């Protein structure tokens, strides 16, 4: 669980840095890369289709949450 929290903090930091420099495309491409890597890791470890989709969907949810946190911090 600690590694998940560290990963989320790093994702939030990455989104914040990219948002500060108006690099939304970089965030989207990095998230897509993480999704593909998570999905391929699930294929390699022979997880079920549902488990692979959950692992991939986790990155999308993290991006949405991190983007919401960054926007909430930046709004006046």
C-alpha atoms as an extended CHARMM CRD file, in Angstrom:
* protein
*
        76  EXT
         1         1  UNK       CA              0.0000000000        0.0000000000        0.0000000000  PROA      1               0.0000000000
         2         2  UNK       CA              2.8880000000        2.3470000000        0.7170000000  PROA      2               0.0000000000
         3         3  UNK       CA              4.2150000000        1.8710000000       -2.8270000000  PROA      3               0.0000000000
         4         4  UNK       CA              0.7650000000        2.7700000000       -4.1940000000  PROA      4               0.0000000000
         5         5  UNK       CA              0.7580000000        6.0100000000       -2.1970000000  PROA      5               0.0000000000
         6         6  UNK       CA              4.2770000000        6.8450000000       -3.3750000000  PROA      6               0.0000000000
         7         7  UNK       CA              3.2530000000        6.1120000000       -6.9670000000  PROA      7               0.0000000000
         8         8  UNK       CA              0.2030000000        8.3650000000       -6.6710000000  PROA      8               0.0000000000
         9         9  UNK       CA              2.2960000000       11.1720000000       -5.1970000000  PROA      9               0.0000000000
        10        10  UNK       CA              4.7840000000       10.8480000000       -8.0470000000  PROA      10              0.0000000000
        11        11  UNK       CA              1.9470000000       10.8610000000      -10.5920000000  PROA      11              0.0000000000
        12        12  UNK       CA              0.4930000000       13.9730000000       -8.9510000000  PROA      12              0.0000000000
        13        13  UNK       CA              3.9030000000       15.6450000000       -9.0610000000  PROA      13              0.0000000000
        14        14  UNK       CA              4.3370000000       14.7480000000      -12.7270000000  PROA      14              0.0000000000
        15        15  UNK       CA              0.8880000000       16.0850000000      -13.6400000000  PROA      15              0.0000000000
        16        16  UNK       CA              1.5770000000       19.2680000000      -11.6500000000  PROA      16              0.0000000000
        17        17  UNK       CA              4.8830000000       19.9260000000      -13.3940000000  PROA      17              0.0000000000
        18        18  UNK       CA              3.3610000000       19.2240000000      -16.7970000000  PROA      18              0.0000000000
        19        19  UNK       CA              0.3390000000       21.4250000000      -16.0320000000  PROA      19              0.0000000000
        20        20  UNK       CA              2.5940000000       24.2860000000      -14.9530000000  PROA      20              0.0000000000
        21        21  UNK       CA              4.3350000000       24.1910000000      -18.3250000000  PROA      21              0.0000000000
        22        22  UNK       CA              1.0870000000       23.6200000000      -20.2670000000  PROA      22              0.0000000000
        23        23  UNK       CA              2.2260000000       20.1820000000      -21.4740000000  PROA      23              0.0000000000
        24        24  UNK       CA             -1.0910000000       18.3240000000      -21.4410000000  PROA      24              0.0000000000
        25        25  UNK       CA             -0.0510000000       16.1540000000      -24.3810000000  PROA      25              0.0000000000
        26        26  UNK       CA              2.9370000000       14.9160000000      -22.3710000000  PROA      26              0.0000000000
        27        27  UNK       CA              0.6380000000       13.8400000000      -19.5370000000  PROA      27              0.0000000000
        28        28  UNK       CA             -1.6980000000       12.0700000000      -21.9510000000  PROA      28              0.0000000000
        29        29  UNK       CA              1.1520000000       10.2410000000      -23.7140000000  PROA      29              0.0000000000
        30        30  UNK       CA              2.7880000000        9.2010000000      -20.4390000000  PROA      30              0.0000000000
        31        31  UNK       CA             -0.5180000000        7.9130000000      -19.0890000000  PROA      31              0.0000000000
        32        32  UNK       CA             -1.1470000000        5.9480000000      -22.2760000000  PROA      32              0.0000000000
        33        33  UNK       CA              2.3270000000        4.4370000000      -21.9620000000  PROA      33              0.0000000000
        34        34  UNK       CA              1.6230000000        3.4140000000      -18.3500000000  PROA      34              0.0000000000
        35        35  UNK       CA             -1.7190000000        1.8970000000      -19.3990000000  PROA      35              0.0000000000
        36        36  UNK       CA             -0.0970000000       -0.1870000000      -22.1430000000  PROA      36              0.0000000000
        37        37  UNK       CA              2.6740000000       -1.2920000000      -19.7770000000  PROA      37              0.0000000000
        38        38  UNK       CA              0.1750000000       -2.2850000000      -17.0870000000  PROA      38              0.0000000000
        39        39  UNK       CA             -1.9190000000       -4.2070000000      -19.6200000000  PROA      39              0.0000000000
        40        40  UNK       CA              1.0900000000       -5.9860000000      -21.1150000000  PROA      40              0.0000000000
        41        41  UNK       CA              2.3380000000       -6.8810000000      -17.6380000000  PROA      41              0.0000000000
        42        42  UNK       CA             -1.0470000000       -8.4520000000      -16.9760000000  PROA      42              0.0000000000
        43        43  UNK       CA             -0.7990000000      -10.4180000000      -20.2110000000  PROA      43              0.0000000000
        44        44  UNK       CA              2.6740000000      -11.6320000000      -19.2890000000  PROA      44              0.0000000000
        45        45  UNK       CA              1.5660000000      -12.7690000000      -15.8300000000  PROA      45              0.0000000000
        46        46  UNK       CA             -1.5540000000      -14.3910000000      -17.3920000000  PROA      46              0.0000000000
        47        47  UNK       CA             -4.1030000000      -12.3650000000      -15.4380000000  PROA      47              0.0000000000
        48        48  UNK       CA             -7.7480000000      -12.5570000000      -16.4510000000  PROA      48              0.0000000000
        49        49  UNK       CA             -9.1750000000      -10.0100000000      -18.8690000000  PROA      49              0.0000000000
        50        50  UNK       CA            -11.0620000000       -8.2600000000      -16.0960000000  PROA      50              0.0000000000
        51        51  UNK       CA             -7.9290000000       -7.9790000000      -13.9470000000  PROA      51              0.0000000000
        52        52  UNK       CA             -5.9720000000       -6.5080000000      -16.8790000000  PROA      52              0.0000000000
        53        53  UNK       CA             -8.7070000000       -3.9480000000      -17.5090000000  PROA      53              0.0000000000
        54        54  UNK       CA             -8.7890000000       -3.0100000000      -13.8180000000  PROA      54              0.0000000000
        55        55  UNK       CA             -5.0030000000       -2.5330000000      -13.8010000000  PROA      55              0.0000000000
        56        56  UNK       CA             -5.1800000000       -0.3890000000      -16.9470000000  PROA      56              0.0000000000
        57        57  UNK       CA             -8.2280000000        1.5390000000      -15.7190000000  PROA      57              0.0000000000
        58        58  UNK       CA             -6.4020000000        2.3260000000      -12.4920000000  PROA      58              0.0000000000
        59        59  UNK       CA             -4.0370000000        4.6190000000      -14.4230000000  PROA      59              0.0000000000
        60        60  UNK       CA             -6.9250000000        6.4680000000      -16.0270000000  PROA      60              0.0000000000
        61        61  UNK       CA             -8.5500000000        6.9520000000      -12.6350000000  PROA      61              0.0000000000
        62        62  UNK       CA             -5.2480000000        8.1500000000      -11.1650000000  PROA      62              0.0000000000
        63        63  UNK       CA             -4.8660000000       10.7030000000      -13.9540000000  PROA      63              0.0000000000
        64        64  UNK       CA             -8.3890000000       12.0090000000      -13.4170000000  PROA      64              0.0000000000
        65        65  UNK       CA             -7.8670000000       12.2680000000       -9.6530000000  PROA      65              0.0000000000
        66        66  UNK       CA             -4.4410000000       13.9220000000      -10.0080000000  PROA      66              0.0000000000
        67        67  UNK       CA             -5.7530000000       16.3590000000      -12.5980000000  PROA      67              0.0000000000
        68        68  UNK       CA             -8.6420000000       17.2620000000      -10.2890000000  PROA      68              0.0000000000
        69        69  UNK       CA             -6.2670000000       17.8300000000       -7.3580000000  PROA      69              0.0000000000
        70        70  UNK       CA             -3.9570000000       20.0230000000       -9.4540000000  PROA      70              0.0000000000
        71        71  UNK       CA             -6.8810000000       22.0550000000      -10.8180000000  PROA      71              0.0000000000
        72        72  UNK       CA             -8.2880000000       22.4420000000       -7.3020000000  PROA      72              0.0000000000
        73        73  UNK       CA             -4.9630000000       23.7360000000       -6.0110000000  PROA      73              0.0000000000
        74        74  UNK       CA             -4.5070000000       26.1610000000       -8.9040000000  PROA      74              0.0000000000
        75        75  UNK       CA             -7.9810000000       27.6920000000       -8.8330000000  PROA      75              0.0000000000
        76        76  UNK       CA             -8.2710000000       31.0170000000       -6.9640000000  PROA      76              0.0000000000
